[in-house]
């Protein structure tokens, strides 16, 4: 009997150590809580902590593709399409998916790298003309559109997550 308990204990220990080696406590707790809440039928929506100094409307005309927080973008800027830096133009909504990049803010002292999230805006109507396509540091040849079927890509909204360092 001791041998079975020892084998089971050893196996549980190996599995636990393997999981601990690949994840953090925060990610494990987040995954476990989402699973439990999912079983209860409760869905948690992501919360974006946005640096409002960047999205202040007074300087939107000065925004260009070379700004540091567009390091992971590949598409039209929503601010050039009638929306805001972090909002879709009228008649369009945020798509179902988002992606992140680790961008370095050279204006901070000392320079700091933070996560910037991007999410495509989509419409079931004819999308507006939005000007030049911006390609971030990844300089992808073609953009992957993250809009649901039956909708068209309009632009990409940008969310600077100023408290999530990378």
Buried (B, 14 or more C-beta within 10 A) or exposed (E): EEEEEEEEEEEEEEEEEEEEEEEEEEEEEEEEEEEEEEEEEEEEEEEBEBBEEBBEEEEBEEBEBEBBBBBBBBBBBBBBBBBBBBBBBEBBBBBEEBBBBBBBBEEEEEEBBBBBBBBBBBBEEEBBEBEEBBBBEEEEEEBEBBBEEEBEBBBBBBBBBBEBEE
